[in-house]
Amino acid sequence: MGFVFFLQKIFLAFLVAMGITVTLGDAYCFSKINKPGETNKGCVLDGKLYPYGEIARTENCFRCSCSKREISCCSLFLTPTGYDKESCRVIFNKKTCDYEVVQKSDPTKQCTNYSRVG
């Protein structure tokens, strides 16, 4: 009975760890219902018309799916958190759709010890 209880504890710890990993790894997602009569050619997001179907990358770094009913999007980036805000700053690179955490005193040097969330 002791060995089975031990295996159950290990399995529970594994499930908790996986739940945390999946939660922290998710990108930011949202949906927007299309306004009736707004357009019949696609979906409007941030003032730009996107065609129906899958959109690999929008101008603001989202992956979207556009239908006659709605547009659903998820970010292609994860936002840095937990970095030293006194000595580091965050810069968003639209070309790579990624944040860089750099030193305020020398922006050519990366900061370390931070996490990312969606």
ROVEXVO-730946 format. One record per residue: residue number from 0; x, y, z of N, C-alpha, C in turn. Coordinates in Angstrom, 3 decimals. Layout:
# ROVEXVO-730946
<num NUM	nxx X	nyy Y	nzz Z	caxx X	cayy Y	cazz Z	cxx X	cyy Y	czz Z>
...
This chain:
# ROVEXVO-730946
<num 0	nxx 0.825	nyy -1.194	nzz 0.000	caxx 0.000	cayy 0.000	cazz 0.000	cxx 0.867	cyy 1.254	czz 0.000>
<num 1	nxx 2.014	nyy 1.239	nzz 0.665	caxx 2.897	cayy 2.385	cazz 0.733	cxx 3.459	cyy 2.761	czz -0.634>
<num 2	nxx 3.797	nyy 1.748	nzz -1.446	caxx 4.351	cayy 2.021	cazz -2.768	cxx 3.303	cyy 2.655	czz -3.692>
<num 3	nxx 2.064	nyy 2.198	nzz -3.627	caxx 0.978	cayy 2.756	cazz -4.451	cxx 0.740	cyy 4.215	czz -4.063>
<num 4	nxx 0.731	nyy 4.506	nzz -2.767	caxx 0.550	cayy 5.881	cazz -2.299	cxx 1.686	cyy 6.767	czz -2.802>
<num 5	nxx 2.913	nyy 6.240	nzz -2.785	caxx 4.080	cayy 6.963	cazz -3.287	cxx 3.920	cyy 7.283	czz -4.769>
<num 6	nxx 3.472	nyy 6.313	nzz -5.566	caxx 3.258	cayy 6.537	cazz -6.993	cxx 2.159	cyy 7.562	czz -7.238>
<num 7	nxx 1.120	nyy 7.545	nzz -6.421	caxx 0.040	cayy 8.512	cazz -6.567	cxx 0.554	cyy 9.930	czz -6.297>
<num 8	nxx 1.407	nyy 10.085	nzz -5.290	caxx 1.967	cayy 11.399	cazz -4.973	cxx 2.852	cyy 11.899	czz -6.122>
<num 9	nxx 3.640	nyy 11.010	nzz -6.701	caxx 4.498	cayy 11.393	cazz -7.825	cxx 3.638	cyy 11.806	czz -9.018>
<num 10	nxx 2.591	nyy 11.049	nzz -9.296	caxx 1.708	cayy 11.358	cazz -10.416	cxx 1.009	cyy 12.697	czz -10.197>
<num 11	nxx 0.559	nyy 12.958	nzz -8.984	caxx -0.092	cayy 14.229	cazz -8.669	cxx 0.885	cyy 15.391	czz -8.846>
<num 12	nxx 2.113	nyy 15.223	nzz -8.384	caxx 3.129	cayy 16.268	cazz -8.554	cxx 3.393	cyy 16.527	czz -10.039>
<num 13	nxx 3.432	nyy 15.470	nzz -10.836	caxx 3.624	cayy 15.602	cazz -12.276	cxx 2.479	cyy 16.392	czz -12.911>
<num 14	nxx 1.233	nyy 16.075	nzz -12.529	caxx 0.073	cayy 16.778	cazz -13.086	cxx 0.094	cyy 18.261	czz -12.718>
<num 15	nxx 0.447	nyy 18.573	nzz -11.486	caxx 0.526	cayy 19.977	cazz -11.065	cxx 1.602	cyy 20.705	czz -11.867>
<num 16	nxx 2.764	nyy 20.085	nzz -12.025	caxx 3.857	cayy 20.706	cazz -12.786	cxx 3.446	cyy 20.931	czz -14.239>
<num 17	nxx 2.784	nyy 19.976	nzz -14.851	caxx 2.339	cayy 20.125	cazz -16.238	cxx 1.285	cyy 21.227	czz -16.344>
<num 18	nxx 0.397	nyy 21.313	nzz -15.388	caxx -0.624	cayy 22.359	cazz -15.394	cxx -0.011	cyy 23.740	czz -15.335>
<num 19	nxx 1.015	nyy 23.904	nzz -14.518	caxx 1.706	cayy 25.186	cazz -14.427	cxx 2.421	cyy 25.489	czz -15.735>
<num 20	nxx 3.090	nyy 24.502	nzz -16.310	caxx 3.815	cayy 24.696	cazz -17.563	cxx 2.872	cyy 25.093	czz -18.686>
<num 21	nxx 1.760	nyy 24.407	nzz -18.824	caxx 0.803	cayy 24.717	cazz -19.886	cxx 0.208	cyy 26.103	czz -19.681>
<num 22	nxx -0.110	nyy 26.455	nzz -18.455	caxx -0.679	cayy 27.774	cazz -18.171	cxx 0.299	cyy 28.872	czz -18.524>
<num 23	nxx 1.554	nyy 28.732	nzz -18.166	caxx 2.543	cayy 29.764	cazz -18.441	cxx 2.943	cyy 29.805	czz -19.906>
<num 24	nxx 2.714	nyy 28.732	nzz -20.640	caxx 3.117	cayy 28.668	cazz -22.035	cxx 2.057	cyy 29.148	czz -23.004>
<num 25	nxx 0.847	nyy 29.370	nzz -22.544	caxx -0.215	cayy 29.802	cazz -23.437	cxx -0.005	cyy 31.246	czz -23.862>
<num 26	nxx -0.326	nyy 31.504	nzz -25.111	caxx -0.280	cayy 32.870	cazz -25.606	cxx -1.574	cyy 33.589	czz -25.240>
<num 27	nxx -1.548	nyy 34.906	nzz -25.341	caxx -2.735	cayy 35.722	cazz -25.095	cxx -3.670	cyy 35.566	czz -26.287>
<num 28	nxx -4.927	nyy 35.227	nzz -26.033	caxx -5.904	cayy 35.013	cazz -27.100	cxx -7.167	cyy 35.836	czz -26.865>
<num 29	nxx -7.849	nyy 36.171	nzz -27.961	caxx -9.109	cayy 36.895	cazz -27.874	cxx -9.934	cyy 36.627	czz -29.119>
<num 30	nxx -11.223	nyy 36.929	nzz -29.034	caxx -12.137	cayy 36.834	cazz -30.177	cxx -12.920	cyy 38.127	czz -30.283>
<num 31	nxx -13.262	nyy 38.484	nzz -31.509	caxx -14.049	cayy 39.691	cazz -31.758	cxx -15.133	cyy 39.325	czz -32.770>
<num 32	nxx -16.378	nyy 39.517	nzz -32.375	caxx -17.495	cayy 39.230	cazz -33.270	cxx -17.579	cyy 40.345	czz -34.306>
<num 33	nxx -17.746	nyy 39.947	nzz -35.571	caxx -17.834	cayy 40.923	cazz -36.653	cxx -19.141	cyy 41.706	czz -36.563>
<num 34	nxx -19.066	nyy 43.000	nzz -36.826	caxx -20.258	cayy 43.850	cazz -36.836	cxx -21.058	cyy 43.553	czz -38.098>
<num 35	nxx -22.387	nyy 43.434	nzz -37.973	caxx -23.219	cayy 43.182	cazz -39.157	cxx -23.046	cyy 44.299	czz -40.192>
<num 36	nxx -22.815	nyy 43.910	nzz -41.425	caxx -22.677	cayy 44.868	cazz -42.512	cxx -21.344	cyy 45.581	czz -42.580>
<num 37	nxx -20.412	nyy 45.281	nzz -41.651	caxx -19.118	cayy 45.968	cazz -41.658	cxx -18.358	cyy 45.653	czz -42.946>
<num 38	nxx -18.346	nyy 44.400	nzz -43.308	caxx -17.707	cayy 43.985	cazz -44.548	cxx -18.159	cyy 42.566	czz -44.876>
<num 39	nxx -18.142	nyy 42.237	nzz -46.126	caxx -18.429	cayy 40.852	cazz -46.518	cxx -17.219	cyy 40.249	czz -47.226>
<num 40	nxx -16.069	nyy 40.864	nzz -47.023	caxx -14.838	cayy 40.396	cazz -47.657	cxx -13.846	cyy 39.802	czz -46.658>
<num 41	nxx -14.141	nyy 39.927	nzz -45.355	caxx -13.213	cayy 39.427	cazz -44.359	cxx -13.474	cyy 40.045	czz -42.996>
<num 42	nxx -12.431	nyy 40.152	nzz -42.191	caxx -12.539	cayy 40.666	cazz -40.824	cxx -11.665	cyy 41.907	czz -40.677>
<num 43	nxx -12.163	nyy 42.855	nzz -39.899	caxx -11.400	cayy 44.074	cazz -39.638	cxx -10.788	cyy 43.970	czz -38.243>
<num 44	nxx -9.484	nyy 44.171	nzz -38.182	caxx -8.754	cayy 44.157	cazz -36.915	cxx -7.780	cyy 45.322	czz -36.932>
<num 45	nxx -7.858	nyy 46.173	nzz -35.931	caxx -6.991	cayy 47.358	cazz -35.832	cxx -7.051	cyy 48.201	czz -37.112>
<num 46	nxx -8.250	nyy 48.301	nzz -37.693	caxx -8.442	cayy 49.135	cazz -38.874	cxx -8.006	cyy 48.515	czz -40.185>
<num 47	nxx -7.518	nyy 47.288	nzz -40.158	caxx -7.067	cayy 46.624	cazz -41.383	cxx -7.993	cyy 45.461	czz -41.713>
<num 48	nxx -8.295	nyy 45.293	nzz -43.010	caxx -9.148	cayy 44.206	cazz -43.473	cxx -8.296	cyy 42.979	czz -43.770>
<num 49	nxx -8.658	nyy 41.850	nzz -43.144	caxx -7.985	cayy 40.573	cazz -43.389	cxx -8.974	cyy 39.634	czz -44.060>
<num 50	nxx -8.517	nyy 38.820	nzz -45.021	caxx -9.432	cayy 37.923	cazz -45.739	cxx -9.896	cyy 36.767	czz -44.850>
<num 51	nxx -11.020	nyy 36.155	nzz -45.216	caxx -11.504	cayy 34.972	cazz -44.499	cxx -10.448	cyy 33.881	czz -44.561>
<num 52	nxx -10.365	nyy 33.116	nzz -43.481	caxx -9.416	cayy 32.008	cazz -43.418	cxx -8.366	cyy 32.242	czz -42.351>
<num 53	nxx -7.277	nyy 31.533	nzz -42.480	caxx -6.189	cayy 31.610	cazz -41.502	cxx -5.246	cyy 32.751	czz -41.859>
<num 54	nxx -4.851	nyy 33.497	nzz -40.852	caxx -3.910	cayy 34.606	cazz -41.022	cxx -2.676	cyy 34.251	czz -40.199>
<num 55	nxx -1.569	nyy 34.001	nzz -40.872	caxx -0.350	cayy 33.541	cazz -40.191	cxx 0.218	cyy 34.597	czz -39.255>
<num 56	nxx 0.125	nyy 35.880	nzz -39.677	caxx 0.684	cayy 36.946	cazz -38.844	cxx 0.064	cyy 38.284	czz -39.234>
<num 57	nxx -0.515	nyy 38.961	nzz -38.246	caxx -1.052	cayy 40.298	cazz -38.486	cxx 0.062	cyy 41.327	czz -38.286>
<num 58	nxx -0.243	nyy 42.577	nzz -38.573	caxx 0.747	cayy 43.639	cazz -38.385	cxx 1.169	cyy 43.782	czz -36.927>
<num 59	nxx 0.274	nyy 43.397	nzz -35.999	caxx 0.574	cayy 43.518	cazz -34.570	cxx 0.942	cyy 42.192	czz -33.920>
<num 60	nxx 1.411	nyy 41.254	nzz -34.731	caxx 1.988	cayy 39.998	cazz -34.233	cxx 0.975	cyy 39.063	czz -33.579>
<num 61	nxx -0.151	nyy 38.852	nzz -34.250	caxx -1.132	cayy 37.871	cazz -33.821	cxx -1.353	cyy 36.863	czz -34.944>
<num 62	nxx -1.646	nyy 35.630	nzz -34.585	caxx -2.081	cayy 34.598	cazz -35.526	cxx -3.591	cyy 34.519	czz -35.377>
<num 63	nxx -4.315	nyy 34.632	nzz -36.491	caxx -5.774	cayy 34.739	cazz -36.406	cxx -6.478	cyy 33.766	czz -37.340>
<num 64	nxx -7.736	nyy 33.582	nzz -37.043	caxx -8.645	cayy 32.827	cazz -37.892	cxx -9.875	cyy 33.704	czz -38.101>
<num 65	nxx -10.180	nyy 34.006	nzz -39.361	caxx -11.266	cayy 34.917	cazz -39.698	cxx -12.399	cyy 34.146	czz -40.360>
<num 66	nxx -13.608	nyy 34.298	nzz -39.803	caxx -14.800	cayy 33.691	cazz -40.394	cxx -15.854	cyy 34.776	czz -40.564>
<num 67	nxx -16.967	nyy 34.444	nzz -41.182	caxx -18.032	cayy 35.439	cazz -41.363	cxx -18.577	cyy 35.897	czz -40.012>
<num 68	nxx -18.479	nyy 35.074	nzz -38.997	caxx -19.021	cayy 35.386	cazz -37.674	cxx -18.058	cyy 36.180	czz -36.795>
<num 69	nxx -16.751	nyy 35.792	nzz -36.800	caxx -15.807	cayy 36.406	cazz -35.865	cxx -14.374	cyy 36.249	czz -36.333>
<num 70	nxx -13.501	nyy 36.971	nzz -35.652	caxx -12.069	cayy 36.779	cazz -35.811	cxx -11.520	cyy 36.367	czz -34.445>
<num 71	nxx -10.759	nyy 35.295	nzz -34.432	caxx -10.134	cayy 34.794	cazz -33.202	cxx -8.630	cyy 34.851	czz -33.393>
<num 72	nxx -7.939	nyy 35.425	nzz -32.412	caxx -6.500	cayy 35.640	cazz -32.541	cxx -5.754	cyy 35.218	czz -31.273>
<num 73	nxx -4.514	nyy 34.801	nzz -31.461	caxx -3.599	cayy 34.523	cazz -30.349	cxx -2.271	cyy 35.196	czz -30.652>
<num 74	nxx -1.644	nyy 35.714	nzz -29.627	caxx -0.375	cayy 36.415	cazz -29.799	cxx 0.715	cyy 35.442	czz -30.228>
<num 75	nxx 1.652	nyy 35.960	nzz -30.986	caxx 2.835	cayy 35.202	cazz -31.383	cxx 3.986	cyy 35.452	czz -30.418>
<num 76	nxx 3.722	nyy 36.190	nzz -29.356	caxx 4.765	cayy 36.567	cazz -28.406	cxx 4.315	cyy 36.278	czz -26.984>
<num 77	nxx 5.276	nyy 36.169	nzz -26.100	caxx 5.026	cayy 36.036	cazz -24.663	cxx 5.649	cyy 37.248	czz -23.979>
<num 78	nxx 4.950	nyy 37.813	nzz -23.021	caxx 5.379	cayy 39.046	cazz -22.367	cxx 6.326	cyy 38.749	czz -21.202>
<num 79	nxx 7.478	nyy 39.415	nzz -21.169	caxx 8.415	cayy 39.211	cazz -20.055	cxx 7.838	cyy 39.711	czz -18.730>
<num 80	nxx 8.153	nyy 39.007	nzz -17.665	caxx 7.723	cayy 39.395	cazz -16.329	cxx 8.792	cyy 38.951	czz -15.325>
<num 81	nxx 8.791	nyy 39.583	nzz -14.191	caxx 9.711	cayy 39.179	cazz -13.129	cxx 11.151	cyy 39.625	czz -13.343>
<num 82	nxx 11.380	nyy 40.565	nzz -14.240	caxx 12.736	cayy 41.059	cazz -14.454	cxx 12.996	cyy 42.256	czz -13.525>
<num 83	nxx 14.239	nyy 42.642	nzz -13.388	caxx 14.628	cayy 43.763	cazz -12.532	cxx 14.256	cyy 45.069	czz -13.240>
<num 84	nxx 13.152	nyy 45.690	nzz -12.830	caxx 12.639	cayy 46.876	cazz -13.514	cxx 13.495	cyy 48.119	czz -13.277>
<num 85	nxx 14.341	nyy 48.085	nzz -12.272	caxx 15.202	cayy 49.243	cazz -12.020	cxx 16.397	cyy 49.274	czz -12.959>
<num 86	nxx 16.902	nyy 48.110	nzz -13.336	caxx 18.091	cayy 48.091	cazz -14.186	cxx 17.823	cyy 47.571	czz -15.603>
<num 87	nxx 16.598	nyy 47.076	nzz -15.861	caxx 16.290	cayy 46.535	cazz -17.183	cxx 15.025	cyy 47.163	czz -17.760>
<num 88	nxx 14.907	nyy 47.133	nzz -19.075	caxx 13.698	cayy 47.601	cazz -19.736	cxx 13.324	cyy 46.637	czz -20.854>
<num 89	nxx 12.073	nyy 46.723	nzz -21.275	caxx 11.538	cayy 45.817	cazz -22.284	cxx 11.349	cyy 46.579	czz -23.591>
<num 90	nxx 11.813	nyy 45.973	nzz -24.681	caxx 11.659	cayy 46.553	cazz -26.016	cxx 10.957	cyy 45.523	czz -26.891>
<num 91	nxx 9.892	nyy 45.956	nzz -27.601	caxx 9.183	cayy 45.039	cazz -28.503	cxx 9.730	cyy 45.194	czz -29.913>
<num 92	nxx 10.109	nyy 44.076	nzz -30.518	caxx 10.632	cayy 44.053	cazz -31.875	cxx 9.535	cyy 43.533	czz -32.801>
<num 93	nxx 8.922	nyy 44.414	nzz -33.599	caxx 7.819	cayy 44.018	cazz -34.483	cxx 8.273	cyy 43.106	czz -35.621>
<num 94	nxx 9.544	nyy 43.190	nzz -36.003	caxx 10.047	cayy 42.321	cazz -37.078	cxx 10.061	cyy 40.859	czz -36.637>
<num 95	nxx 10.475	nyy 40.627	nzz -35.388	caxx 10.569	cayy 39.253	cazz -34.878	cxx 9.370	cyy 38.858	czz -34.020>
<num 96	nxx 8.487	nyy 39.827	nzz -33.747	caxx 7.329	cayy 39.597	cazz -32.860	cxx 7.775	cyy 39.054	czz -31.513>
<num 97	nxx 8.763	nyy 39.691	nzz -30.936	caxx 9.295	cayy 39.220	cazz -29.668	cxx 9.767	cyy 40.405	czz -28.831>
<num 98	nxx 9.730	nyy 40.210	nzz -27.520	caxx 10.243	cayy 41.206	cazz -26.593	cxx 11.704	cyy 40.916	czz -26.290>
<num 99	nxx 12.474	nyy 41.972	nzz -26.126	caxx 13.848	cayy 41.857	cazz -25.660	cxx 13.926	cyy 42.552	czz -24.306>
<num 100	nxx 14.568	nyy 41.924	nzz -23.351	caxx 14.780	cayy 42.529	cazz -22.036	cxx 16.255	cyy 42.908	czz -21.980>
<num 101	nxx 16.502	nyy 44.227	nzz -21.967	caxx 17.875	cayy 44.730	cazz -22.049	cxx 18.193	cyy 45.624	czz -20.859>
<num 102	nxx 19.481	nyy 45.816	nzz -20.635	caxx 19.922	cayy 46.680	cazz -19.547	cxx 19.674	cyy 48.142	czz -19.922>
<num 103	nxx 19.168	nyy 48.918	nzz -18.964	caxx 18.930	cayy 50.341	cazz -19.215	cxx 20.237	cyy 51.076	czz -19.492>
<num 104	nxx 21.283	nyy 50.709	nzz -18.777	caxx 22.573	cayy 51.391	cazz -18.922	cxx 23.275	cyy 51.022	czz -20.224>
<num 105	nxx 23.004	nyy 49.830	nzz -20.758	caxx 23.640	cayy 49.382	cazz -22.004	cxx 22.663	cyy 48.469	czz -22.752>
<num 106	nxx 21.826	nyy 49.052	nzz -23.625	caxx 20.803	cayy 48.271	cazz -24.324	cxx 21.345	cyy 47.164	czz -25.237>
<num 107	nxx 22.657	nyy 47.120	nzz -25.426	caxx 23.220	cayy 46.029	cazz -26.237	cxx 23.372	cyy 44.753	czz -25.408>
<num 108	nxx 23.216	nyy 44.858	nzz -24.084	caxx 23.357	cayy 43.701	cazz -23.196	cxx 21.991	cyy 43.219	czz -22.731>
<num 109	nxx 21.771	nyy 41.927	nzz -22.846	caxx 20.517	cayy 41.308	cazz -22.428	cxx 20.470	cyy 41.160	czz -20.911>
<num 110	nxx 19.284	nyy 41.286	nzz -20.355	caxx 19.066	cayy 40.966	cazz -18.938	cxx 18.691	cyy 39.496	czz -18.851>
<num 111	nxx 18.971	nyy 38.901	nzz -17.732	caxx 18.637	cayy 37.495	cazz -17.518	cxx 17.705	cyy 37.383	czz -16.321>
<num 112	nxx 17.335	nyy 36.185	nzz -16.009	caxx 16.487	cayy 35.890	cazz -14.844	cxx 15.108	cyy 36.544	czz -14.924>
<num 113	nxx 14.336	nyy 36.157	nzz -15.919	caxx 12.974	cayy 36.618	cazz -16.038	cxx 12.114	cyy 35.503	czz -16.647>
<num 114	nxx 10.831	nyy 35.647	nzz -16.512	caxx 9.892	cayy 34.665	cazz -17.068	cxx 9.101	cyy 35.334	czz -18.181>
<num 115	nxx 8.279	nyy 34.523	nzz -18.862	caxx 7.399	cayy 35.039	cazz -19.905	cxx 6.001	cyy 34.471	czz -19.712>
<num 116	nxx 5.011	nyy 35.318	nzz -19.942	caxx 3.617	cayy 34.888	cazz -19.851	cxx 2.866	cyy 35.369	czz -21.085>
<num 117	nxx 1.749	nyy 34.679	nzz -21.384	caxx 0.937	cayy 35.038	cazz -22.547	cxx -0.096	cyy 36.053	czz -22.242>
